[in-house]
């Protein structure tokens, strides 16, 4: 038996009996009340101006459990800790946890602990956040204890399977005072078609904590994903997120960072390599609320065929946020006359003692450089691949996790023949 739930927004979610959202009842009641008032964004919605979500909003999706035999091809760090989710459900048999590190699934924690979830997530006017809140099936809960320096990589592995499946997961990551850790969030698909991954990750970086997240998106070309990261930084903390979109039909990344304490360091880096009719939309917000903080943001894209990229990065510098250094850049290379980029870096500054800059460049390969390489005996195809490799190399160089770097190298070399 199953229950078909219509969101009143032209999308149906089939929820099997006995499978209910596991967030606190008060949060789900709020989401239920809001959902009937919300509609899916259109191109008239400013934040979604260049991204059409009809592929998602007009579908019927199933919440369904599934099994796979192995995650060998999806493990980035073979020596790391892994918590695995299949179609949004925790899979204990495929996970590898450690007693020394506080990693668990949302379904296994107490109701009191679940009340920590959702404190900083906006539901009003955010239909995908509301859907996630109502239908969350599971997620990863990670707490890095105070003064704990974790040398092992923690991997959150999401795999979606089957046809027209929806996965709603909610993750909570807390880095306590003076802690240090590296986390991988990796998204894959296996024998999947027209699936929808809708994931929210809440991150709290406490005083003097250092946290790095490497996010790898490698679902198939007919899968859809909306990923939201909501980050809060306290004083003297360092937070970095590196986003690598390697594959996916429609991908939207929302990265929202609130800098709440002084002397924080914030780094956002991203690479997206698109082909066919793939569409990737990166929306970032860095909100400097206090003085003496630095943020650095750099996203680079390479577009083939009829692919489309969207970049909208916004930096707020509030009135009290003096001595802020904020730098933002988006650069793109079009390898086809039919590829499209919509880039909109923004600064909104209310303080007067700051150093801020933003920039955006989009163009094709430098034909003089191609000619120079060909004149030295390199084929035209290899010359173009070398130039593209050099274009994205500085972003890849910022990856501290060698296993992540090796995975990116291998994937791009196999699929695009990049010389990395």
C-alpha positions as CSV (number, residue, x, y, z in Angstrom):
1,X,0.0,0.0,0.0
2,X,1.1,3.5,-0.7
3,X,0.0,7.0,-0.2
4,X,0.1,9.6,-3.1
5,X,0.8,13.1,-1.7
6,X,0.0,16.0,-4.0
7,X,1.9,19.1,-3.0
8,X,-0.5,21.4,-4.8
9,X,2.4,22.6,-6.9
10,X,2.1,20.1,-9.8
11,X,4.4,17.6,-8.4
12,X,3.3,14.3,-6.8
13,X,5.3,12.3,-4.3
14,X,4.4,8.7,-3.7
15,X,5.2,7.9,-0.1
16,X,4.9,4.2,0.9
17,X,2.9,3.4,4.1
18,X,5.1,3.2,7.1
19,X,7.7,5.6,5.6
20,X,7.2,9.1,7.1
21,X,9.4,12.1,7.4
22,X,11.5,11.9,10.5
23,X,12.0,15.5,11.5
24,X,10.3,16.8,14.6
25,X,6.5,17.1,14.3
26,X,6.5,20.8,14.9
27,X,8.8,21.4,12.0
28,X,6.8,19.1,9.7
29,X,3.5,20.9,10.7
30,X,5.1,24.2,9.8
31,X,6.2,22.8,6.5
32,X,2.8,21.3,5.8
33,X,1.1,24.7,6.4
34,X,3.6,26.5,4.2
35,X,3.6,24.1,1.3
36,X,0.0,24.9,0.3
37,X,0.9,28.6,0.0
38,X,4.1,28.0,-2.1
39,X,4.6,27.6,-5.8
40,X,7.6,26.5,-7.7
41,X,9.9,29.3,-9.0
42,X,9.6,30.5,-12.5
43,X,11.9,32.6,-14.7
44,X,10.0,35.6,-13.2
45,X,11.5,34.7,-9.9
46,X,14.7,36.7,-9.7
47,X,16.8,34.1,-8.0
48,X,15.7,31.5,-10.6
49,X,15.7,33.7,-13.6
50,X,17.9,31.5,-15.7
51,X,16.9,28.1,-14.3
52,X,13.7,26.4,-15.3
53,X,12.5,23.7,-12.9
54,X,9.8,22.2,-15.0
55,X,11.7,18.9,-15.2
56,X,11.2,18.6,-11.5
57,X,7.8,20.3,-10.9
58,X,5.8,18.4,-13.4
59,X,7.0,14.9,-12.3
60,X,5.7,12.2,-10.1
61,X,8.4,10.9,-7.8
62,X,8.6,7.8,-5.6
63,X,10.1,7.5,-2.2
64,X,11.5,4.0,-2.3
65,X,14.1,2.0,-0.6
66,X,16.6,0.1,-2.7
67,X,19.8,-1.9,-2.3
68,X,23.1,-2.0,-4.2
69,X,25.7,-4.7,-3.9
70,X,28.8,-2.5,-3.6
71,X,30.0,1.0,-3.1
72,X,33.6,0.3,-4.3
73,X,33.3,2.8,-7.2
74,X,31.9,5.5,-5.0
75,X,34.3,5.6,-2.1
76,X,36.7,8.6,-2.6
77,X,39.0,7.8,0.3
78,X,39.4,4.0,0.9
79,X,40.8,4.6,4.4
80,X,38.2,7.1,5.4
81,X,35.0,6.9,7.5
82,X,31.9,6.4,5.3
83,X,28.2,6.9,6.0
84,X,26.1,5.7,3.1
85,X,22.6,6.6,2.0
86,X,20.7,4.8,-0.8
87,X,17.7,6.8,-2.1
88,X,17.8,8.9,1.1
89,X,17.8,5.9,3.5
90,X,20.8,5.0,5.7
91,X,22.5,1.8,4.8
92,X,24.4,0.4,7.8
93,X,25.9,-2.6,6.0
94,X,27.7,-0.4,3.4
95,X,28.8,2.2,5.9
96,X,32.1,2.2,7.9
97,X,32.0,4.2,11.1
98,X,34.3,4.7,14.0
99,X,33.7,4.7,17.8
100,X,36.2,7.6,18.2
101,X,34.3,10.0,15.9
102,X,30.7,11.1,16.4
103,X,29.0,10.1,13.1
104,X,25.5,8.7,13.0
105,X,22.3,8.8,10.9
106,X,19.4,11.1,11.6
107,X,17.1,8.1,12.0
108,X,19.2,6.7,14.9
109,X,19.4,9.8,17.2
110,X,16.9,10.8,19.9
111,X,14.0,13.1,19.4
112,X,15.7,15.6,21.7
113,X,18.8,15.6,19.4
114,X,16.5,16.0,16.3
115,X,15.4,19.4,17.7
116,X,18.8,20.8,16.7
117,X,17.8,20.3,13.1
118,X,16.3,23.1,11.1
119,X,17.2,26.1,13.3
120,X,18.8,28.1,10.4
121,X,16.9,26.9,7.4
122,X,14.5,29.3,5.7
123,X,11.1,27.7,4.7
124,X,9.2,30.8,3.8
125,X,9.3,31.3,0.0
126,X,11.6,28.3,-0.3
127,X,9.5,25.4,-1.7
128,X,12.4,22.9,-2.1
129,X,13.5,23.5,1.5
130,X,9.9,23.0,2.6
131,X,9.6,19.8,0.6
132,X,12.8,18.5,2.2
133,X,11.6,19.3,5.7
134,X,8.3,17.5,5.2
135,X,9.7,14.4,3.5
136,X,13.2,13.9,5.0
137,X,13.9,10.2,5.3
138,X,17.4,10.4,6.8
139,X,20.7,12.1,6.9
140,X,24.1,12.3,8.4
141,X,24.7,13.8,11.9
142,X,28.4,14.7,12.4
143,X,29.9,16.3,15.5
144,X,33.6,17.1,15.7
145,X,34.3,17.3,19.4
146,X,36.1,20.3,21.0
147,X,39.9,20.2,20.6
148,X,39.6,17.1,18.3
149,X,41.8,17.0,15.2
150,X,40.5,14.3,12.9
151,X,43.0,12.9,10.5
152,X,40.7,10.5,8.8
153,X,38.4,11.8,6.0
154,X,34.6,11.6,6.8
155,X,32.6,10.7,3.7
156,X,28.9,11.2,3.2
157,X,28.0,9.1,0.2
158,X,24.6,9.6,-1.4
159,X,23.5,7.1,-4.2
160,X,20.2,7.4,-6.0
161,X,18.8,4.5,-8.1
162,X,15.8,3.4,-10.1
163,X,13.3,5.5,-12.1
164,X,11.7,8.7,-10.9
165,X,13.0,8.3,-7.4
166,X,13.1,11.2,-4.9
167,X,15.7,11.4,-2.2
168,X,15.3,14.0,0.6
169,X,18.1,14.0,3.1
170,X,19.1,16.4,5.9
171,X,22.6,16.6,7.2
172,X,23.9,18.4,10.3
173,X,27.6,19.1,10.8
174,X,28.9,20.7,13.9
175,X,32.6,21.6,14.4
176,X,33.1,22.3,18.1
177,X,35.7,24.8,19.5
178,X,39.3,24.3,18.4
179,X,38.5,21.3,16.2
180,X,39.7,20.3,12.7
181,X,38.2,18.0,10.2
182,X,37.8,17.3,6.5
183,X,34.4,16.0,5.1
184,X,33.5,14.7,1.6
185,X,29.9,14.9,0.3
186,X,29.6,12.8,-2.8
187,X,26.5,12.3,-4.9
188,X,26.2,9.4,-7.4
189,X,23.6,7.6,-9.4
190,X,23.3,3.9,-10.3
191,X,20.9,2.7,-13.0
192,X,18.9,5.9,-12.3
193,X,16.6,7.8,-14.6
194,X,14.7,11.1,-14.0
195,X,15.5,11.1,-10.3
196,X,15.5,14.0,-7.9
197,X,18.0,14.5,-5.1
198,X,16.9,17.3,-2.7
199,X,19.4,17.7,0.1
200,X,20.0,20.3,2.9
201,X,23.2,20.5,4.9
202,X,23.4,22.6,8.0
203,X,27.0,23.5,9.2
204,X,28.0,25.2,12.4
205,X,31.7,26.1,12.7
206,X,32.5,27.1,16.3
207,X,35.2,29.3,17.6
208,X,38.7,28.6,16.2
209,X,37.4,25.5,14.4
210,X,38.7,24.5,10.9
211,X,36.4,22.6,8.6
212,X,36.7,21.7,4.9
213,X,34.0,20.2,2.8
214,X,34.7,18.8,-0.7
215,X,31.5,18.3,-2.6
216,X,31.5,16.0,-5.6
217,X,28.4,15.8,-7.8
218,X,28.5,13.0,-10.3
219,X,24.9,11.8,-11.0
220,X,23.9,10.9,-14.5
221,X,22.8,13.3,-17.2
222,X,19.1,12.7,-16.7
223,X,19.1,13.2,-12.9
224,X,18.2,16.4,-11.1
225,X,19.7,17.8,-7.9
226,X,19.1,20.7,-5.6
227,X,21.7,21.0,-2.8
228,X,21.6,23.7,-0.1
229,X,24.4,24.3,2.4
230,X,23.6,26.7,5.3
231,X,26.8,27.6,7.2
232,X,27.3,29.7,10.3
233,X,30.9,30.7,11.4
234,X,31.9,31.9,14.8
235,X,35.0,33.9,15.6
236,X,38.5,32.8,14.5
237,X,37.1,29.9,12.5
238,X,38.1,28.8,9.0
239,X,35.6,27.2,6.6
240,X,36.2,26.1,3.0
241,X,33.9,24.4,0.6
242,X,35.1,23.1,-2.8
243,X,32.3,22.1,-5.2
244,X,33.0,19.9,-8.2
245,X,30.1,19.4,-10.6
246,X,31.2,16.6,-12.9
247,X,27.8,15.3,-14.2
248,X,24.1,15.8,-13.7
249,X,21.2,16.9,-15.9
250,X,20.0,19.9,-13.8
251,X,22.0,20.9,-10.7
252,X,21.4,23.9,-8.4
253,X,23.8,24.7,-5.6
254,X,22.7,27.1,-2.9
255,X,25.6,28.0,-0.5
256,X,24.6,30.5,2.2
257,X,27.3,31.6,4.7
258,X,26.7,33.8,7.7
259,X,30.0,35.1,9.3
260,X,29.0,35.8,12.9
261,X,32.4,36.3,14.6
262,X,35.5,38.3,14.0
263,X,38.8,37.0,12.3
264,X,37.1,34.4,10.2
265,X,38.4,32.9,7.0
266,X,36.0,31.8,4.3
267,X,36.9,30.0,1.0
268,X,34.5,29.0,-1.8
269,X,35.9,27.2,-4.8
270,X,34.1,25.5,-7.7
271,X,34.5,23.8,-11.0
272,X,31.7,22.7,-13.4
273,X,32.4,20.8,-16.6
274,X,29.2,20.6,-18.7
275,X,28.2,18.8,-21.9
276,X,25.1,18.0,-23.9
277,X,22.2,19.9,-22.5
278,X,23.3,19.9,-18.9
279,X,22.4,22.9,-16.7
280,X,24.3,23.9,-13.5
281,X,23.3,26.9,-11.4
282,X,25.6,28.0,-8.5
283,X,24.0,30.5,-6.1
284,X,26.2,31.7,-3.3
285,X,25.7,34.2,-0.5
286,X,28.5,35.3,1.9
287,X,27.2,37.6,4.6
288,X,29.9,39.6,6.5
289,X,28.3,40.8,9.7
290,X,31.3,41.6,11.8
291,X,34.7,43.3,11.3
292,X,38.1,41.8,10.4
293,X,37.1,38.8,8.2
294,X,38.3,37.5,4.9
295,X,36.4,35.7,2.1
296,X,37.7,34.3,-1.2
297,X,35.5,32.9,-3.9
298,X,36.5,31.5,-7.2
299,X,34.3,29.4,-9.6
300,X,35.4,28.2,-13.1
301,X,33.3,26.5,-15.8
302,X,34.0,24.7,-19.0
303,X,31.0,24.3,-21.4
304,X,30.6,22.0,-24.3
305,X,27.7,21.4,-26.7
306,X,24.4,23.1,-25.7
307,X,25.1,23.2,-22.0
308,X,24.2,26.1,-19.7
309,X,25.8,27.5,-16.6
310,X,24.5,30.1,-14.1
311,X,26.6,31.8,-11.5
312,X,25.1,34.3,-9.0
313,X,27.4,35.1,-6.2
314,X,26.5,37.8,-3.7
315,X,28.6,39.3,-0.9
316,X,27.1,41.4,1.8
317,X,29.4,43.6,3.9
318,X,27.2,45.0,6.7
319,X,27.7,48.5,8.3
320,X,29.7,47.1,11.3
321,X,31.9,44.8,9.2
322,X,34.8,47.2,8.8
323,X,38.3,45.8,7.8
324,X,36.6,43.2,5.6
325,X,38.5,41.7,2.7
326,X,36.2,40.0,0.2
327,X,37.2,38.8,-3.3
328,X,34.9,37.0,-5.8
329,X,35.6,35.8,-9.4
330,X,33.8,33.7,-12.0
331,X,35.5,32.7,-15.2
332,X,34.1,30.5,-18.0
333,X,35.3,29.0,-21.2
334,X,32.9,28.2,-24.0
335,X,33.9,25.3,-26.3
336,X,30.8,25.5,-28.4
337,X,28.8,28.3,-30.2
338,X,25.7,26.8,-28.6
339,X,26.8,26.9,-25.0
340,X,25.5,29.6,-22.6
341,X,26.7,31.3,-19.5
342,X,24.7,33.7,-17.3
343,X,27.1,35.2,-14.7
344,X,26.2,37.8,-12.1
345,X,28.7,38.5,-9.3
346,X,27.5,41.0,-6.8
347,X,28.8,43.1,-3.9
348,X,26.5,44.9,-1.5
349,X,28.7,47.1,0.8
350,X,27.5,49.2,3.7
351,X,31.0,49.7,5.4
352,X,33.6,52.2,4.2
353,X,36.9,50.6,5.4
354,X,37.0,47.5,3.2
355,X,38.8,45.8,0.4
356,X,36.4,44.1,-2.0
357,X,36.4,43.1,-5.6
358,X,34.4,41.0,-8.0
359,X,34.8,40.0,-11.6
360,X,33.4,37.8,-14.3
361,X,34.9,36.7,-17.6
362,X,33.4,34.5,-20.4
363,X,35.0,33.7,-23.7
364,X,36.4,31.0,-26.0
365,X,39.9,29.6,-26.2
366,X,42.7,31.9,-27.2
367,X,43.3,30.9,-30.8
368,X,46.8,32.4,-30.7
369,X,47.7,30.1,-27.8
370,X,46.2,27.1,-29.8
371,X,48.3,28.1,-32.8
372,X,51.4,28.4,-30.6
373,X,51.1,24.9,-29.3
374,X,50.3,23.4,-32.8
375,X,53.4,25.1,-34.1
376,X,55.4,23.0,-31.7
377,X,54.0,19.7,-32.9
378,X,50.9,19.3,-30.7
379,X,47.6,18.4,-32.4
380,X,44.8,20.9,-32.3
381,X,42.7,18.6,-30.0
382,X,45.5,18.1,-27.6
383,X,46.4,21.9,-27.6
384,X,42.8,22.8,-26.7
385,X,42.8,20.2,-23.9
386,X,46.1,21.5,-22.5
387,X,44.7,25.1,-22.4
388,X,41.5,24.0,-20.7
389,X,43.5,21.9,-18.2
390,X,45.6,25.0,-17.3
391,X,42.5,27.1,-17.0
392,X,41.0,24.9,-14.1
393,X,44.4,23.8,-12.6
394,X,44.5,26.6,-10.0
395,X,41.2,25.5,-8.5
396,X,42.2,21.9,-8.3
397,X,45.5,22.9,-6.7
398,X,43.5,24.3,-3.8
399,X,42.2,20.8,-2.9
400,X,44.0,19.7,0.3
401,X,42.6,16.1,0.3
402,X,44.8,14.1,-2.0
403,X,42.1,11.4,-2.6
404,X,39.7,14.0,-3.8
405,X,42.3,15.5,-6.1
406,X,43.1,12.1,-7.5
407,X,39.4,11.3,-8.1
408,X,38.9,14.6,-10.0
409,X,42.1,14.0,-12.0
410,X,41.0,10.5,-13.0
411,X,37.4,11.5,-13.9
412,X,38.3,14.4,-16.0
413,X,41.1,12.5,-17.7
414,X,38.8,9.6,-18.6
415,X,35.8,11.7,-19.7
416,X,37.5,14.7,-21.3
417,X,41.1,13.7,-21.9
418,X,42.3,16.6,-19.8
419,X,46.1,16.6,-19.1
420,X,45.9,17.1,-15.3
